[in-house]
Amino acid sequence: MPEPNTQKRILDPLSPPDADNFEHALSLLCARYPLIEHNTLGRSMLGRELSLLGLGRGKPTVIYLGGRSGADRLSTAVLTRFINEYCELHLRRGRIFGYNLNYLTELRRIELLPMLNPDGIGYTLHGVDAEHILHRRLLALNAGSEDFSAWTGNARGVALDLNYATADFSTRKTEALTAAAECGMTAGWCGESPESEPESAAVGRLLRCRGDIGMVIELCCGPRRVICAKSADRKTVGLGRMLGRLCGIPLEFSDGSRFCDWAAEAFSLPAFTVYCGESSEMFELYAGVREMLFVAPTLIG
């Protein structure tokens, strides 16, 4: 295999942010920046690698998650852009928002899972082949349409943010037999059991095996807001408001069934879902959360 061209532009805004292009960008990042630690957290339902990237040596650790659904594919590009800028500033001993990057890497650690759902992202960009083993099932969950551009589930239609113990699994049989008006693409099917999907199970393993995590932030695309757990304590609410101020967006509370609720209840972690906007331009989305991504690690300790 030829060596990656370390001078090539890492992000091509004209290329679809699918798993192949993400892996290509990742190979360029790792070749260019020795700071990056690259590990595999697991594999998706269709066997694609779930890459976990580490920046810095300090403690505590902040976790950034992206690409949870097909509709969130640009959040993967936003986190990739953040890694690129963070490493470039570190290489040049630069400063940003009043912080020296070399200082930050010594005091804090950031771990990123930029593309949690490569299969679902692939569906939204390329559709589902008629020869796909799950084609009939996926078509039913998509209201019979071959247009998967609004798909939000994983390879078999499970909404990953609902595939945790805080979701209501008592309705799973009904959901499994109902079309997209009640599950799959629109409202979300939670799956047969908590962490039944390899993607959500991988996140569960990450949070369970670590004792140094100080905060988890899930980056999604949608109307700009910060969501925290319904049962969040005063400290977490205050932290959420600070994140909101860094982005210029309001803090809201979850309905109690989402990923941030599970992370808070299962691990007593400050956990947030940050919606970075609805623009189709990655750099516009990145500008809205850029300060938060750099400064958030300094808010815990």
KASULFEN-V211410 format. One record per residue. N is the residue number from 0. RES is the residue in one letter. NEAR is the number of other C-alpha atoms within 12 Angstrom. Layout:
n->N res->RES near->NEAR
n->N res->RES near->NEAR
This chain:
n->0 res->M near->4
n->1 res->P near->6
n->2 res->E near->13
n->3 res->P near->19
n->4 res->N near->16
n->5 res->T near->19
n->6 res->Q near->13
n->7 res->K near->16
n->8 res->R near->18
n->9 res->I near->33
n->10 res->L near->32
n->11 res->D near->20
n->12 res->P near->22
n->13 res->L near->13
n->14 res->S near->18
n->15 res->P near->26
n->16 res->P near->43
n->17 res->D near->38
n->18 res->A near->37
n->19 res->D near->20
n->20 res->N near->26
n->21 res->F near->40
n->22 res->E near->28
n->23 res->H near->25
n->24 res->A near->35
n->25 res->L near->40
n->26 res->S near->31
n->27 res->L near->26
n->28 res->L near->34
n->29 res->C near->30
n->30 res->A near->23
n->31 res->R near->24
n->32 res->Y near->28
n->33 res->P near->21
n->34 res->L near->28
n->35 res->I near->33
n->36 res->E near->26
n->37 res->H near->25
n->38 res->N near->20
n->39 res->T near->25
n->40 res->L near->30
n->41 res->G near->27
n->42 res->R near->26
n->43 res->S near->33
n->44 res->M near->28
n->45 res->L near->24
n->46 res->G near->16
n->47 res->R near->28
n->48 res->E near->29
n->49 res->L near->38
n->50 res->S near->39
n->51 res->L near->32
n->52 res->L near->36
n->53 res->G near->32
n->54 res->L near->40
n->55 res->G near->30
n->56 res->R near->22
n->57 res->G near->25
n->58 res->K near->26
n->59 res->P near->29
n->60 res->T near->37
n->61 res->V near->45
n->62 res->I near->40
n->63 res->Y near->46
n->64 res->L near->47
n->65 res->G near->44
n->66 res->G near->45
n->67 res->R near->45
n->68 res->S near->49
n->69 res->G near->43
n->70 res->A near->41
n->71 res->D near->49
n->72 res->R near->48
n->73 res->L near->45
n->74 res->S near->51
n->75 res->T near->47
n->76 res->A near->43
n->77 res->V near->44
n->78 res->L near->48
n->79 res->T near->46
n->80 res->R near->35
n->81 res->F near->37
n->82 res->I near->40
n->83 res->N near->31
n->84 res->E near->29
n->85 res->Y near->36
n->86 res->C near->34
n->87 res->E near->25
n->88 res->L near->25
n->89 res->H near->27
n->90 res->L near->20
n->91 res->R near->15
n->92 res->R near->18
n->93 res->G near->19
n->94 res->R near->21
n->95 res->I near->23
n->96 res->F near->18
n->97 res->G near->13
n->98 res->Y near->23
n->99 res->N near->22
n->100 res->L near->31
n->101 res->N near->26
n->102 res->Y near->21
n->103 res->L near->34
n->104 res->T near->32
n->105 res->E near->22
n->106 res->L near->24
n->107 res->R near->32
n->108 res->R near->36
n->109 res->I near->45
n->110 res->E near->45
n->111 res->L near->42
n->112 res->L near->46
n->113 res->P near->48
n->114 res->M near->52
n->115 res->L near->52
n->116 res->N near->53
n->117 res->P near->46
n->118 res->D near->43
n->119 res->G near->44
n->120 res->I near->42
n->121 res->G near->38
n->122 res->Y near->39
n->123 res->T near->35
n->124 res->L near->30
n->125 res->H near->22
n->126 res->G near->27
n->127 res->V near->29
n->128 res->D near->19
n->129 res->A near->13
n->130 res->E near->10
n->131 res->H near->16
n->132 res->I near->14
n->133 res->L near->19
n->134 res->H near->23
n->135 res->R near->21
n->136 res->R near->26
n->137 res->L near->40
n->138 res->L near->30
n->139 res->A near->26
n->140 res->L near->39
n->141 res->N near->36
n->142 res->A near->23
n->143 res->G near->19
n->144 res->S near->21
n->145 res->E near->24
n->146 res->D near->20
n->147 res->F near->37
n->148 res->S near->24
n->149 res->A near->30
n->150 res->W near->44
n->151 res->T near->44
n->152 res->G near->47
n->153 res->N near->47
n->154 res->A near->44
n->155 res->R near->41
n->156 res->G near->47
n->157 res->V near->45
n->158 res->A near->42
n->159 res->L near->52
n->160 res->D near->47
n->161 res->L near->42
n->162 res->N near->39
n->163 res->Y near->38
n->164 res->A near->31
n->165 res->T near->29
n->166 res->A near->30
n->167 res->D near->24
n->168 res->F near->24
n->169 res->S near->17
n->170 res->T near->19
n->171 res->R near->24
n->172 res->K near->16
n->173 res->T near->17
n->174 res->E near->29
n->175 res->A near->27
n->176 res->L near->19
n->177 res->T near->27
n->178 res->A near->26
n->179 res->A near->30
n->180 res->A near->19
n->181 res->E near->22
n->182 res->C near->33
n->183 res->G near->41
n->184 res->M near->41
n->185 res->T near->25
n->186 res->A near->25
n->187 res->G near->37
n->188 res->W near->45
n->189 res->C near->42
n->190 res->G near->37
n->191 res->E near->27
n->192 res->S near->25
n->193 res->P near->32
n->194 res->E near->28
n->195 res->S near->27
n->196 res->E near->35
n->197 res->P near->34
n->198 res->E near->47
n->199 res->S near->41
n->200 res->A near->27
n->201 res->A near->31
n->202 res->V near->45
n->203 res->G near->28
n->204 res->R near->18
n->205 res->L near->32
n->206 res->L near->30
n->207 res->R near->17
n->208 res->C near->13
n->209 res->R near->20
n->210 res->G near->17
n->211 res->D near->25
n->212 res->I near->31
n->213 res->G near->35
n->214 res->M near->42
n->215 res->V near->46
n->216 res->I near->45
n->217 res->E near->44
n->218 res->L near->49
n->219 res->C near->42
n->220 res->C near->37
n->221 res->G near->23
n->222 res->P near->21
n->223 res->R near->25
n->224 res->R near->33
n->225 res->V near->40
n->226 res->I near->41
n->227 res->C near->45
n->228 res->A near->38
n->229 res->K near->28
n->230 res->S near->29
n->231 res->A near->30
n->232 res->D near->20
n->233 res->R near->14
n->234 res->K near->20
n->235 res->T near->31
n->236 res->V near->28
n->237 res->G near->21
n->238 res->L near->35
n->239 res->G near->39
n->240 res->R near->28
n->241 res->M near->26
n->242 res->L near->43
n->243 res->G near->32
n->244 res->R near->22
n->245 res->L near->28
n->246 res->C near->30
n->247 res->G near->24
n->248 res->I near->24
n->249 res->P near->23
n->250 res->L near->30
n->251 res->E near->28
n->252 res->F near->27
n->253 res->S near->28
n->254 res->D near->20
n->255 res->G near->26
n->256 res->S near->30
n->257 res->R near->34
n->258 res->F near->44
n->259 res->C near->45
n->260 res->D near->36
n->261 res->W near->38
n->262 res->A near->41
n->263 res->A near->34
n->264 res->E near->24
n->265 res->A near->20
n->266 res->F near->25
n->267 res->S near->24
n->268 res->L near->37
n->269 res->P near->41
n->270 res->A near->45
n->271 res->F near->46
n->272 res->T near->43
n->273 res->V near->45
n->274 res->Y near->40
n->275 res->C near->45
n->276 res->G near->31
n->277 res->E near->22
n->278 res->S near->24
n->279 res->S near->23
n->280 res->E near->23
n->281 res->M near->33
n->282 res->F near->25
n->283 res->E near->21
n->284 res->L near->34
n->285 res->Y near->34
n->286 res->A near->23
n->287 res->G near->33
n->288 res->V near->38
n->289 res->R near->31
n->290 res->E near->27
n->291 res->M near->35
n->292 res->L near->40
n->293 res->F near->38
n->294 res->V near->30
n->295 res->A near->39
n->296 res->P near->37
n->297 res->T near->33
n->298 res->L near->27
n->299 res->I near->29
n->300 res->G near->18
